[in-house]
């Protein structure tokens, strides 16, 4: 029996529990700004279709793709779907709340649900967590679903890839959470002087 698997799962769980910070909460209330080569708007469906080098920003959120469809529901929540050009992947990035960390990922299709605050990376999916500019964690699979509210993600390896029925594999690289820097040592106090009498020397 392979005893390393439970240990690996425990390490992965500890690494995920260590990432307690959630996504930037203020992003959902920020306006959505989009640049593209062309736009088609359907007022009846409240649907905007942007095509050609599309760049969408919403607070700290950045989404890039060849085509992005944006829909708004009657409550004002926004939903976006980014499609990549053939042979490429769409891109998503968002800052995490109260820490210098970012979640970013890629997929042939990226779905953003503004109401549920969930991001889904579909086909050739990859998601990374960066501390500043340093890569901390990286996960790849067929479909990755990331919940910004709980900071929990799930990964699906995908459909069988060969006649033997082997499934696509999930691959993950998880870095242990960095320890807090050691506390500074206290400055030494005045040296003690030995004496043979209580209360100091006799006068």
C-alpha positions as CSV (number, residue, x, y, z in Angstrom):
1,X,0.0,0.0,0.0
2,X,1.3,3.5,-0.8
3,X,1.4,5.4,2.5
4,X,2.6,8.6,0.8
5,X,-0.8,9.3,-0.7
6,X,-2.6,10.2,2.6
7,X,0.4,12.3,3.6
8,X,0.2,14.1,0.2
9,X,-3.5,14.8,0.6
10,X,-2.9,16.0,4.2
11,X,-0.2,18.4,3.0
12,X,-2.5,19.7,0.2
13,X,-5.3,20.2,2.7
14,X,-3.0,22.2,5.0
15,X,-1.8,24.3,2.1
16,X,-5.3,25.1,1.1
17,X,-6.4,25.9,4.7
18,X,-3.4,28.2,5.0
19,X,-4.8,30.4,2.2
20,X,-7.5,32.0,4.4
21,X,-7.7,35.4,2.6
22,X,-10.5,35.7,0.0
23,X,-10.7,37.6,-3.2
24,X,-11.0,41.3,-3.3
25,X,-14.6,41.9,-2.0
26,X,-14.8,45.5,-3.5
27,X,-14.5,44.2,-7.1
28,X,-18.1,43.2,-7.4
29,X,-19.2,46.8,-6.9
30,X,-16.7,48.3,-9.3
31,X,-17.8,49.3,-12.8
32,X,-16.8,47.0,-15.7
33,X,-14.6,48.6,-18.4
34,X,-14.0,46.8,-21.7
35,X,-11.8,47.6,-24.7
36,X,-12.1,45.7,-28.0
37,X,-12.0,46.0,-31.8
38,X,-15.8,45.7,-32.2
39,X,-19.0,45.6,-30.2
40,X,-22.5,44.2,-30.8
41,X,-25.1,45.0,-28.2
42,X,-28.6,43.4,-27.9
43,X,-30.7,45.6,-25.6
44,X,-33.5,43.1,-25.4
45,X,-31.2,40.4,-24.0
46,X,-29.0,42.8,-22.2
47,X,-26.1,41.1,-24.0
48,X,-22.9,42.8,-25.2
49,X,-20.5,40.8,-27.5
50,X,-17.0,42.3,-27.7
51,X,-14.6,40.9,-30.3
52,X,-10.9,41.4,-31.2
53,X,-8.2,41.7,-28.5
54,X,-10.7,42.2,-25.7
55,X,-9.5,43.5,-22.4
56,X,-12.0,43.6,-19.5
57,X,-11.3,45.2,-16.1
58,X,-13.5,45.4,-13.0
59,X,-11.6,46.6,-10.0
60,X,-8.6,44.3,-9.6
61,X,-10.2,41.8,-12.1
62,X,-8.6,41.5,-15.5
63,X,-10.0,39.3,-18.3
64,X,-8.5,38.9,-21.8
65,X,-9.7,37.0,-24.8
66,X,-10.5,37.0,-28.5
67,X,-14.2,37.4,-27.7
68,X,-16.0,38.3,-24.5
69,X,-19.8,38.2,-24.0
70,X,-21.2,40.2,-21.1
71,X,-24.7,39.9,-19.8
72,X,-26.5,41.8,-17.0
73,X,-29.5,40.4,-15.0
74,X,-32.4,42.6,-13.7
75,X,-30.7,42.8,-10.3
76,X,-27.6,44.4,-11.9
77,X,-25.3,41.4,-11.6
78,X,-22.9,40.9,-14.4
79,X,-21.8,37.7,-16.1
80,X,-18.9,37.4,-18.5
81,X,-17.7,34.6,-20.8
82,X,-14.3,34.9,-22.5
83,X,-13.3,32.8,-25.5
84,X,-9.8,32.4,-26.7
85,X,-8.5,32.6,-30.3
86,X,-7.8,29.1,-31.9
87,X,-4.7,27.6,-30.3
88,X,-4.6,30.1,-27.5
89,X,-6.2,30.5,-24.0
90,X,-8.2,33.3,-22.4
91,X,-6.7,34.9,-19.2
92,X,-8.1,35.9,-15.8
93,X,-6.4,37.7,-12.9
94,X,-7.7,39.0,-9.5
95,X,-6.1,40.3,-6.3
96,X,-6.9,38.6,-3.1
97,X,-8.2,40.6,-0.1
98,X,-5.8,42.2,2.4
99,X,-2.7,40.4,1.2
100,X,-0.2,40.9,-1.6
101,X,-1.4,37.8,-3.5
102,X,-3.1,37.2,-6.8
103,X,-5.1,34.4,-8.4
104,X,-4.7,34.1,-12.2
105,X,-5.6,31.4,-14.7
106,X,-6.1,30.4,-18.3
107,X,-8.4,28.3,-20.3
108,X,-9.9,28.0,-23.8
109,X,-13.1,29.4,-22.2
110,X,-13.4,31.4,-18.9
111,X,-16.8,32.0,-17.3
112,X,-17.2,34.7,-14.6
113,X,-20.4,34.8,-12.5
114,X,-20.6,38.1,-10.8
115,X,-23.6,37.1,-8.5
116,X,-22.1,33.9,-7.2
117,X,-18.5,35.3,-7.5
118,X,-17.3,32.2,-9.1
119,X,-14.8,31.8,-12.0
120,X,-14.6,28.7,-14.2
121,X,-11.6,27.8,-16.4
122,X,-12.6,25.3,-19.1
123,X,-10.3,23.2,-21.4
124,X,-6.6,23.3,-20.9
125,X,-7.3,25.0,-17.6
126,X,-4.5,26.3,-15.4
127,X,-4.7,28.3,-12.2
128,X,-1.9,29.9,-10.2
129,X,-1.6,31.7,-6.9
130,X,1.2,34.3,-6.7
131,X,2.6,35.9,-3.6
132,X,3.7,39.3,-5.0
133,X,5.4,38.3,-8.3
134,X,6.5,34.8,-6.9
135,X,4.6,31.7,-8.0
136,X,3.2,29.9,-4.9
137,X,0.7,27.3,-6.2
138,X,-0.1,26.0,-9.6
139,X,-2.9,23.6,-10.7
140,X,-3.8,22.2,-14.1
141,X,-6.7,20.1,-15.4
142,X,-9.6,20.0,-17.8
143,X,-12.0,22.2,-15.8
144,X,-11.1,24.4,-12.7
145,X,-13.9,26.1,-10.7
146,X,-12.7,28.7,-8.2
147,X,-15.1,30.2,-5.6
148,X,-14.0,33.7,-4.6
149,X,-16.2,33.7,-1.5
150,X,-14.7,30.7,0.2
151,X,-11.4,30.6,-1.6
152,X,-12.0,26.9,-2.5
153,X,-11.4,25.4,-5.9
154,X,-12.2,22.1,-7.6
155,X,-10.3,20.5,-10.5
156,X,-11.6,17.9,-13.0
157,X,-9.1,15.9,-14.9
158,X,-11.3,15.5,-17.9
159,X,-12.7,12.8,-20.2
160,X,-10.8,9.6,-21.1
161,X,-7.9,10.3,-23.4
162,X,-7.1,6.9,-24.8
163,X,-8.8,3.6,-25.8
164,X,-7.7,2.1,-22.4
165,X,-10.0,4.5,-20.6
166,X,-7.3,6.5,-18.8
167,X,-8.6,9.8,-17.6
168,X,-6.9,13.1,-17.9
169,X,-4.7,13.9,-14.9
170,X,-4.9,16.7,-12.4
171,X,-1.5,18.2,-11.6
172,X,-0.8,20.5,-8.7
173,X,2.3,22.2,-7.2
174,X,1.6,23.5,-3.7
175,X,4.1,25.6,-1.8
176,X,4.0,25.6,2.0
177,X,2.9,28.8,3.6
178,X,5.8,31.0,4.5
179,X,6.5,31.2,8.3
180,X,6.2,34.6,10.0
181,X,9.6,36.3,10.4
182,X,11.3,35.5,13.7
183,X,10.6,38.1,16.5
184,X,13.5,40.4,17.2
185,X,15.6,39.4,20.2
186,X,15.1,41.7,23.3
187,X,18.0,44.0,24.0
188,X,20.2,42.7,26.9
189,X,19.6,44.5,30.3
190,X,22.2,45.7,32.6
191,X,24.7,43.1,33.8
192,X,24.0,41.6,37.3
193,X,26.7,42.0,39.9
194,X,27.3,39.2,42.3
195,X,27.1,40.0,46.0
196,X,27.5,38.0,49.2
197,X,25.0,40.1,51.2
198,X,21.3,40.6,50.8
199,X,20.2,44.1,49.8
200,X,23.7,45.0,48.4
201,X,26.9,46.1,50.1
202,X,26.9,47.4,53.7
203,X,27.6,51.0,54.0
